[in-house]
Amino acid sequence: MFRLQEWASFALECPDGQVIDLGTSDDESMSSMTYLVVSEVDEIEPMVMELDEDELEQPMEEDPEPEDFGKFRGSLLPPADAGSNYAKLARECHTTGTLFAVPEAPYARGLVAAEEGNNLEDRTVIKRAFLYFKTYKGLLVDLIYSFHERDDSKQFFQSRTAKDAFRVIEAELNFFYDVLYTKAAVIHCPTGYLFRAISIGSVVSAFASFYVLDKHDFHEYDIQITYTLLLGAIGLEFVGFVRLICSDWTIAKIATSEEKHGRSLIKGSIFIKYLLKFKSESSPFALHILYARWSNSIFQYNFLDTRLRKCPKWIEKLLGLIYLGEFYDDWKFGRVEQYSEKLGELIFYELKRKASSGSTNEICASRGKWALEHTKSVENCQKLLPFVCDVDYGKSLLLWHIATELCYNTDESTNDHRKTSKVLSDYMLHLMIKQPDMVSAVAGIGQIRFRDTCAEADRFFDETIRDTCAEADRFFDETIFDKRNACRNLLSVPTELNPAEVKGDRSQSALFDACILAKELRKFHDKKWDIVSEVWVELLTYAAIHCQPFMHARQLSKGGELVTLVWLLMVQLGLSEQFQIKVGHVRATAG
């Protein structure tokens, strides 16, 4: 057994820049050496694993920017394909006058039929999600896909229920998150498994070496600290190992391996079975909370709330001076609704309906027109078309938000779509005002129009509702303003005149245009909620498919957004312009 006293005096530099003098006393040297070993193992592991570029792509930084996607894109590009030798074939055809077309090998489809009509098991959800993740990971960098891939995913999702479809999409986005924001993609490969084993072995060996070491010259306090550090390192390795074997990557790889070899790997199947029981929502251990794939939160922002519950102007100015205006606005007016299965069913049904009929380009470009022309209510909605066709997307979104609010607060319908329309309406306004980057490509001057509309609403309410309220009452007594009365006052204004003719084009306010729309919607009575819900789904899908992919990727680090789930689901139902490689592409040979 070697003794530390026999070591020559020299210095080592730790990964964090700290210099350790190994020529000092025994107890100091041992503590320093322990720190060095653990630090070096933690540093070496990810460095070596990242060398395995052939296995998986490099993970991105915590907040990927467009330039980062250039590197990611390069790792996903397929090999260059020059196609058939046109010059050679043209000469041979000119000489022989004959040209034979040889079709490419048929595309291998997944086993969709066997799963059709059945509720998906958890392992099947993860396996399918992993399959489509590997197929569609290039979506984040705008790669183009073939109609073969579209038809495969479209066939699968059209045979699913809304709940199962969103379960697969959630799991798939979880794989996207891991690739972009964690080391999971590097760890879950043979090289990663090897270095995880080396890391665990190194820490356990360091603990065993110190345990058998003659420590009679060490201070008791230093021995306790060293044991604490080593046990802490072992604990961290244990947690990492548990997370490794409990992740979706492990389940997907075992399930994929079973399918590849055409037989069940008994031990692997038993492991997956019990692991999924622990992670399921019915598990008493509540592990599903730790492994939740997205927040299930739908943020809400309501126009009438911001006007009826706003604080006095002097407080707004004060908050603006100390840069707390935005924080106060989020705290006072921001709300969160939980995702519901009814909302998922509405969105999924509308997407399936669109995927089964109509031109993909037409549907992707539609922001309410297709929904009004193909409404399930079989009503004539011609008078509603100008509110989606003759205005830009930002104005259309604000018009339908205010009109939905006016109808919602003056109607007692029990129609299920009344609530879902309200949730989608407030969510889309949240995106336009609080996350404008998600809709900036299509919303235009949405925020300017929103401010002008707020100003007109403030003037209207000041003149009609708040004349008898003291300034203090406005701030402290929110119950004095009843939404229903406010909506009735707005709807009571005669709207025979076109607001644009009265106000000109200086103000971008959409308040009384929305009142006109609300009055038209009220003519449909209870069926208006079917129409409104369909229009809101189309406004949501338009924003989802036109949002830049790197913006969707950013949202994954913040718990995920409903619009991102809808985007990925649309693509896999074929509702995207990223499918441009036609079926029937051939390789030609002359003869």
C-alpha positions in Angstrom: 0.0 0.0 0.0 1.4 3.4 -1.1 1.6 6.3 1.3 0.8 9.9 0.3 3.9 11.1 2.2 6.1 9.5 -0.5 4.6 11.7 -3.3 6.7 14.4 -4.7 5.4 17.9 -4.3 3.7 19.1 -7.4 0.5 20.9 -8.4 -2.5 19.8 -10.5 -5.1 22.0 -12.1 -8.7 21.0 -11.6 -11.4 21.4 -14.3 -12.8 24.5 -12.6 -9.3 26.1 -12.6 -8.5 25.4 -8.9 -4.9 24.4 -8.3 -4.3 21.6 -5.8 -0.9 21.1 -4.2 -0.3 17.4 -3.7 2.8 18.0 -1.7 0.8 19.2 1.4 -0.4 17.2 4.3 -2.0 13.7 3.9 -5.5 14.6 4.8 -5.5 17.7 2.5 -4.0 15.7 -0.3 -6.6 12.9 0.0 -9.5 15.3 0.0 -8.0 17.1 -3.0 -7.3 13.9 -4.9 -10.9 12.7 -4.3 -12.2 16.0 -5.7 -9.9 15.7 -8.7 -10.9 12.1 -9.5 -14.6 12.9 -9.3 -14.3 16.1 -11.3 -12.1 14.5 -14.0 -14.6 11.6 -14.5 -17.5 14.1 -14.8 -15.6 16.2 -17.3 -14.2 13.3 -19.4 -17.5 11.4 -19.8 -19.4 14.0 -21.9 -16.2 15.0 -23.8 -15.5 11.5 -25.0 -19.1 10.6 -25.7 -19.5 13.6 -28.0 -16.8 12.2 -30.3 -19.4 9.6 -31.5 -20.7 11.8 -34.3 -21.7 8.8 -36.5 -24.2 7.6 -34.0 -26.2 10.8 -33.3 -26.2 14.5 -33.9 -24.6 17.0 -31.5 -27.0 18.5 -29.0 -27.6 22.2 -29.3 -27.1 24.9 -26.7 -29.8 25.7 -24.2 -31.5 28.4 -26.4 -30.9 27.4 -30.0 -30.6 30.3 -32.4 -31.1 30.1 -36.2 -27.3 29.9 -36.8 -27.2 26.8 -34.5 -29.7 25.1 -36.8 -27.2 25.5 -39.7 -24.9 23.0 -37.9 -27.8 20.8 -37.0 -29.1 20.9 -40.6 -25.7 19.9 -41.9 -25.8 16.7 -39.8 -29.2 15.8 -41.1 -28.7 16.4 -44.8 -29.0 13.2 -46.9 -26.2 12.2 -49.3 -26.0 14.2 -52.5 -28.1 12.5 -55.3 -27.3 13.5 -58.9 -30.1 11.2 -60.2 -29.9 9.3 -63.5 -27.1 10.1 -65.9 -29.1 12.4 -68.2 -26.3 13.1 -70.7 -25.5 9.4 -71.2 -29.2 8.3 -71.3 -30.0 11.1 -73.8 -27.3 10.0 -76.1 -28.3 6.3 -75.9 -31.9 7.2 -76.4 -31.0 9.3 -79.5 -29.0 6.4 -80.9 -31.4 3.5 -80.1 -34.7 5.4 -79.9 -35.7 3.4 -76.8 -35.9 4.3 -73.1 -37.0 2.1 -70.3 -38.2 3.4 -66.9 -37.3 1.3 -63.9 -39.4 2.2 -60.8 -37.6 2.5 -57.5 -38.1 -0.1 -54.8 -41.4 0.3 -53.0 -41.3 2.2 -49.7 -41.5 -0.1 -46.6 -44.6 0.9 -44.6 -45.0 0.5 -40.9 -47.3 -2.1 -39.4 -50.3 0.2 -39.1 -53.1 -2.2 -39.9 -52.3 -4.5 -36.9 -52.7 -1.5 -34.5 -55.7 0.1 -36.3 -58.8 0.6 -34.2 -57.1 -0.3 -30.9 -56.1 1.9 -28.0 -52.3 2.2 -28.0 -50.3 0.7 -25.2 -47.7 2.9 -23.6 -44.8 1.0 -25.2 -46.4 1.3 -28.6 -46.8 5.0 -28.1 -43.1 5.4 -27.3 -42.0 3.1 -30.1 -44.1 5.0 -32.7 -42.9 8.3 -31.4 -39.3 7.2 -31.7 -39.9 6.0 -35.2 -41.4 9.2 -36.4 -38.8 11.2 -34.5 -36.1 9.6 -36.5 -38.1 10.2 -39.7 -39.1 13.8 -39.1 -36.3 15.3 -37.0 -35.3 17.3 -40.1 -38.5 19.3 -39.7 -36.6 21.6 -37.3 -34.3 22.6 -40.1 -36.8 22.8 -43.0 -35.8 19.6 -44.7 -38.1 18.4 -47.5 -39.8 15.0 -47.3 -41.3 12.5 -49.7 -44.9 11.6 -50.1 -44.0 8.1 -49.1 -43.2 9.3 -45.6 -46.3 11.4 -45.5 -48.6 8.6 -46.5 -47.1 6.3 -43.8 -47.6 8.7 -40.9 -51.0 9.9 -42.3 -52.3 6.4 -42.4 -51.3 5.8 -38.9 -52.7 9.0 -37.3 -56.0 8.8 -39.2 -56.7 5.5 -37.6 -56.1 6.8 -34.1 -58.2 8.4 -31.5 -57.4 12.0 -30.5 -56.0 10.9 -27.2 -53.6 8.4 -28.7 -52.6 10.8 -31.4 -51.6 13.5 -28.9 -49.8 10.9 -26.7 -47.6 10.0 -29.7 -47.0 13.6 -30.5 -46.1 14.5 -26.9 -43.6 11.6 -26.7 -42.1 12.6 -30.1 -41.6 16.2 -29.0 -39.9 14.8 -25.9 -37.3 13.1 -28.1 -36.9 16.5 -30.0 -36.3 18.2 -26.6 -33.7 15.6 -25.6 -31.7 16.1 -28.8 -31.8 19.9 -28.6 -31.4 20.5 -24.9 -29.8 17.5 -23.2 -27.1 14.9 -23.6 -29.6 12.1 -23.8 -28.9 11.4 -27.5 -25.2 11.0 -26.8 -25.7 9.0 -23.6 -28.1 6.5 -25.2 -25.7 4.9 -27.6 -23.1 2.1 -27.1 -20.3 4.6 -26.5 -22.5 6.4 -24.0 -23.3 3.2 -22.1 -19.6 2.3 -22.0 -18.5 5.6 -20.5 -21.4 5.6 -18.1 -20.1 2.2 -16.8 -16.6 3.6 -16.6 -17.8 6.6 -14.7 -19.7 4.5 -12.2 -16.8 2.1 -11.8 -14.3 4.9 -11.3 -16.3 6.5 -8.5 -17.0 3.1 -6.8 -13.3 2.3 -7.1 -12.3 5.6 -5.5 -14.6 4.9 -2.6 -13.3 1.3 -2.2 -9.6 2.6 -2.4 -10.2 5.2 0.3 -12.1 2.7 2.5 -9.2 0.2 2.6 -6.6 3.0 2.9 -4.7 3.3 6.2 -6.2 6.5 7.6 -4.7 6.6 11.1 -2.8 9.9 10.3 -6.0 11.6 9.0 -8.1 13.9 10.9 -11.6 12.5 11.7 -13.2 15.6 10.3 -11.5 15.2 6.9 -12.3 11.5 6.7 -16.0 12.4 7.2 -15.9 15.0 4.5 -14.2 12.7 2.1 -16.7 9.9 2.7 -19.5 12.5 2.2 -18.1 13.6 -1.1 -17.6 10.1 -2.3 -21.1 8.9 -1.2 -22.5 12.0 -2.8 -20.7 11.2 -6.1 -22.0 7.6 -5.9 -25.5 8.9 -5.2 -25.4 11.2 -8.3 -24.2 8.3 -10.4 -27.0 6.1 -9.1 -29.6 8.8 -9.9 -28.1 9.2 -13.4 -28.2 5.4 -13.9 -31.9 5.3 -12.8 -32.8 8.1 -15.2 -30.9 6.3 -17.9 -32.8 3.1 -17.6 -36.2 4.8 -17.0 -36.1 7.1 -20.0 -38.2 6.8 -23.1 -35.0 6.2 -25.1 -34.3 2.9 -23.3 -37.9 1.7 -23.8 -37.8 2.7 -27.5 -34.5 1.0 -28.2 -35.7 -2.2 -26.5 -39.0 -2.2 -28.3 -37.3 -1.4 -31.6 -34.8 -4.2 -31.1 -37.6 -6.7 -30.5 -39.4 -5.6 -33.7 -36.1 -5.7 -35.7 -35.3 -9.3 -34.6 -38.8 -10.4 -35.1 -39.1 -11.9 -31.6 -39.8 -10.8 -28.1 -36.8 -10.2 -25.8 -38.4 -11.7 -22.7 -36.3 -9.9 -20.2 -36.6 -6.6 -22.0 -40.4 -7.0 -22.3 -40.8 -7.7 -18.6 -38.6 -4.7 -17.8 -40.7 -2.4 -20.0 -43.9 -3.8 -18.6 -43.0 -3.0 -15.0 -41.3 0.3 -15.8 -44.4 1.6 -17.6 -46.5 0.6 -14.7 -44.4 2.8 -12.4 -44.6 5.7 -14.9 -48.3 5.4 -15.7 -50.8 7.9 -14.3 -52.4 5.1 -12.2 -49.1 4.4 -10.4 -49.1 5.2 -6.6 -45.6 6.5 -6.9 -46.7 9.4 -9.1 -43.7 9.1 -11.3 -45.8 10.3 -14.3 -45.4 13.8 -12.8 -41.6 13.6 -13.0 -41.8 12.2 -16.6 -44.6 14.5 -17.9 -43.9 15.2 -21.5 -45.4 18.7 -21.6 -47.0 21.1 -19.2 -50.6 20.6 -20.4 -50.9 24.4 -19.8 -52.7 26.7 -22.2 -51.9 30.3 -21.4 -54.8 32.8 -21.6 -55.0 36.5 -22.2 -58.3 38.3 -22.5 -59.1 41.7 -24.1 -62.0 42.6 -21.9 -60.2 41.6 -18.7 -57.4 44.0 -19.6 -59.8 46.9 -20.1 -62.3 46.3 -17.3 -59.8 45.5 -14.6 -57.0 47.9 -15.5 -55.4 50.1 -12.9 -55.4 53.9 -12.9 -53.2 55.7 -15.4 -50.9 57.1 -12.8 -50.1 53.6 -11.5 -49.5 52.4 -15.1 -47.0 55.2 -15.6 -45.3 54.4 -12.4 -45.0 50.8 -13.2 -43.6 51.7 -16.6 -41.0 53.9 -15.1 -39.6 51.1 -12.9 -40.0 48.5 -15.7 -42.6 46.5 -13.9 -45.5 47.1 -16.3 -45.1 43.9 -18.2 -44.7 41.9 -15.0 -47.8 43.4 -13.5 -49.7 42.8 -16.7 -48.8 39.1 -16.7 -49.6 38.7 -13.0 -53.0 40.5 -13.1 -54.4 39.4 -16.5 -52.5 36.2 -17.3 -54.4 32.9 -16.7 -53.7 29.3 -17.3 -56.2 26.7 -18.5 -55.4 23.0 -18.4 -55.5 21.1 -21.7 -58.7 19.0 -22.0 -59.5 15.9 -24.0 -62.5 17.7 -25.5 -60.2 20.4 -26.9 -57.9 17.7 -28.3 -60.8 15.9 -29.9 -62.0 19.1 -31.6 -58.5 19.9 -33.0 -57.8 16.4 -34.1 -61.2 16.0 -35.7 -60.8 19.2 -37.7 -57.3 18.2 -38.8 -58.5 14.7 -39.9 -61.3 16.4 -41.8 -58.9 18.7 -43.6 -56.4 15.9 -44.3 -59.2 13.8 -46.0 -60.4 16.5 -48.3 -59.1 19.5 -50.2 -55.8 20.7 -51.5 -52.9 20.8 -49.0 -51.7 24.1 -50.3 -55.2 25.6 -50.0 -55.7 24.3 -46.5 -52.3 25.5 -45.3 -53.0 29.0 -46.7 -56.5 29.2 -45.3 -57.2 31.2 -42.1 -60.9 30.7 -41.7 -62.2 30.6 -45.2 -62.1 26.8 -45.6 -63.7 26.3 -42.2 -66.6 28.7 -43.1 -67.1 27.1 -46.5 -67.1 23.5 -45.2 -68.7 24.0 -41.7 -70.3 21.0 -40.2 -73.3 23.1 -39.3 -74.3 23.2 -43.0 -75.1 26.9 -42.6 -74.6 29.6 -45.2 -71.7 31.6 -43.8 -71.1 33.9 -46.8 -71.7 37.0 -44.6 -68.8 35.9 -42.3 -66.2 35.5 -45.1 -65.2 39.2 -45.2 -64.0 38.9 -41.6 -61.4 36.3 -42.6 -60.8 37.0 -46.3 -60.8 40.8 -46.5 -58.5 41.5 -43.5 -55.0 40.4 -42.6 -54.4 37.6 -40.1 -53.7 39.9 -37.1 -56.9 41.8 -37.6 -58.9 38.6 -38.2 -57.5 37.2 -34.9 -58.5 40.3 -32.9 -61.9 40.5 -34.6 -62.8 36.9 -33.8 -61.4 37.2 -30.2 -63.6 40.1 -29.3 -66.6 38.7 -31.1 -66.2 35.4 -29.3 -66.0 37.2 -26.0 -69.1 39.2 -26.8 -71.0 36.0 -27.7 -69.7 34.1 -24.7 -70.7 36.6 -22.1 -74.2 37.1 -23.5 -75.1 33.5 -24.2 -76.0 30.6 -21.8 -75.6 27.8 -24.3 -74.6 24.3 -23.1 -72.8 23.6 -26.4 -69.4 22.0 -25.6 -67.7 24.1 -28.2 -68.6 27.3 -26.3 -66.0 26.6 -23.7 -63.3 25.3 -26.2 -63.9 28.4 -28.4 -63.3 30.6 -25.4 -60.0 28.8 -24.5 -58.7 28.9 -28.1 -59.7 32.6 -28.4 -57.8 33.6 -25.3 -54.8 31.4 -26.1 -54.4 32.9 -29.6 -54.5 36.4 -28.2 -51.9 35.4 -25.7 -49.6 34.3 -28.5 -50.1 37.5 -30.4 -49.5 39.8 -27.5 -47.2 37.9 -25.1 -45.3 35.7 -27.6 -45.4 37.7 -30.8 -42.4 35.7 -32.2 -44.7 32.7 -32.6 -47.1 34.6 -35.0 -44.9 37.5 -36.1 -44.6 36.0 -39.6 -48.3 36.2 -40.1 -49.8 38.7 -37.6 -48.4 41.9 -39.2 -49.2 45.0 -37.1 -51.2 42.9 -34.5 -49.8 44.7 -31.5 -50.3 48.2 -32.9 -53.9 47.3 -33.7 -54.4 45.8 -30.2 -53.3 49.1 -28.6 -55.6 51.2 -30.8 -58.5 48.8 -30.0 -57.7 49.1 -26.3 -57.7 52.9 -26.5 -61.1 52.9 -28.2 -62.5 50.4 -25.6 -61.2 52.6 -22.8 -62.9 55.6 -24.2 -66.2 53.8 -24.7 -66.2 52.3 -21.2 -65.2 55.6 -19.6 -68.2 57.2 -21.3 -70.8 54.6 -20.6 -69.9 52.4 -17.5 -67.3 54.2 -15.4 -68.8 57.7 -15.2 -70.1 57.2 -11.6 -67.0 55.3 -10.3 -64.4 57.0 -8.3 -60.8 56.6 -9.3 -60.0 54.5 -6.3 -63.0 52.2 -6.9 -61.7 51.4 -10.3 -58.6 49.9 -8.9 -59.7 48.2 -5.8 -63.2 46.9 -6.7 -63.1 44.7 -9.7 -66.6 43.2 -9.1 -68.2 46.6 -10.0 -67.5 45.9 -13.7 -69.6 43.1 -15.0 -68.4 41.6 -18.2 -72.0 40.8 -19.3 -73.1 44.4 -18.9 -70.0 45.6 -20.8 -70.7 43.3 -23.7 -74.4 44.3 -23.8 -73.4 47.9 -23.9 -71.0 47.2 -26.8 -73.7 45.2 -28.7 -76.2 48.0 -28.1 -74.2 50.4 -30.3 -75.8 50.8 -33.8 -73.4 49.5 -36.4 -75.1 50.4 -39.7 -72.2 52.6 -40.6 -68.9 51.0 -41.6 -66.3 51.9 -38.9 -63.6 52.5 -41.5 -65.7 55.1 -43.2 -66.3 57.0 -39.9 -62.7 56.7 -38.4 -60.6 56.7 -41.6 -57.5 54.6 -41.8 -55.4 56.3 -39.1 -56.7 54.2 -36.3 -56.3 50.5 -36.6 -59.0 49.7 -33.9 -61.1 46.7 -34.6 -63.6 47.1 -31.7 -66.8 47.9 -33.6 -65.9 45.7 -36.5 -65.9 42.9 -34.0 -69.3 44.0 -32.7 -70.6 43.7 -36.3 -69.2 40.2 -36.5 -70.7 39.2 -33.1 -74.1 40.4 -34.3 -73.8 38.3 -37.4 -72.8 35.2 -35.3 -75.7 35.7 -33.0 -78.0 35.1 -35.9 -76.9 31.4 -36.0 -78.1 30.9 -32.4 -76.6 27.8 -30.8 -74.9 26.7 -34.0 -72.7 29.7 -33.9 -70.4 27.8 -31.5 -69.8 25.0 -34.0 -68.8 27.7 -36.6 -66.7 29.7 -34.1 -64.8 26.6 -32.9 -64.0 25.6 -36.4 -62.7 29.0 -37.3 -60.5 29.1 -34.2 -59.0 25.8 -35.0 -58.1 27.0 -38.5 -56.6 30.3 -37.1 -54.5 28.1 -34.7 -53.4 25.7 -37.5 -52.5 28.7 -39.7 -50.2 30.1 -37.0 -48.7 26.7 -36.2 -47.7 25.8 -39.8 -46.3 29.3 -40.6 -44.3 29.6 -37.4 -40.5 29.2 -37.9 -39.3 25.7 -36.8 -36.6 27.2 -34.5 -39.4 29.1 -32.6 -41.2 25.8 -32.0 -37.9 24.4 -30.8 -37.4 27.2 -28.3 -40.8 26.6 -26.7 -39.8 23.0 -25.9 -37.5 24.3 -23.2 -40.3 26.2 -21.6 -42.7 23.3 -21.1 -44.1 23.2 -24.6 -47.0 25.0 -26.4 -50.2 23.7 -27.8 -49.4 25.4 -31.1 -46.2 23.3 -31.3 -48.1 20.0 -30.8 -50.6 21.1 -33.5 -47.7 21.9 -35.9 -46.1 18.5 -35.6 -49.5 16.7 -35.8 -50.4 18.7 -39.0 -47.1 17.7 -40.6 -47.7 14.0 -39.9 -51.2 14.2 -41.2 -49.7 15.6 -44.5 -50.9 19.1 -43.9 -47.6 20.8 -44.8 -45.8 22.1 -47.8 -42.6 20.2 -46.8 -43.7 17.2 -48.8 -42.5 17.8 -52.3 -40.8 14.7 -53.5 -43.4 13.0 -55.7 -44.4 9.3 -55.6 -43.3 7.4 -58.7 -39.9 8.9 -59.1 -38.0 6.6 -61.4 -34.5 5.8 -62.4 -34.3 5.6 -66.2 -32.1 3.3 -68.3 -31.8 3.2 -72.0 -32.0 0.0 -74.1 
